Amino acid sequence: MAFPRLATFAINGAERYGAVTDAGIVDLSARFAGDFPTLREAVAAGALQKLADDAARRSPDHALDAVI
């Protein structure tokens, strides 16, 4: 499986991370912040496959134009 584009973004003043799709952003920090508070920590933990698998099963949480 190809990895999605992952990004750190801000919404409502909060920094988050997620998977970027053509339809929007799947907010992975909403699901994994307890294990990986930042995207950098998820990468360091070798959790990219876990994030990619979860993102593939979800619809976007945020529109692209809603995030910074």
Long-range contacts (C-beta under 8 A, 24 or more apart in sequence): 1-49, 1-52, 1-53, 1-56, 3-48, 3-49, 3-52, 4-52, 4-55, 4-56, 6-39, 6-48, 6-51, 7-39, 8-38, 8-39, 9-62, 9-67, 9-68, 10-67, 10-68, 11-62, 11-66, 11-67, 11-68, 17-42, 18-55, 18-61, 18-62, 19-51, 19-52, 19-55, 20-64, 21-55, 21-60, 23-59, 23-60, 24-60, 24-61, 24-62, 24-63, 24-64, 24-66, 25-60, 25-61, 25-62, 25-63, 25-64, 25-67, 26-54, 26-55, 26-58, 26-59, 26-60, 26-61, 27-61, 27-62, 28-54, 28-55, 30-61
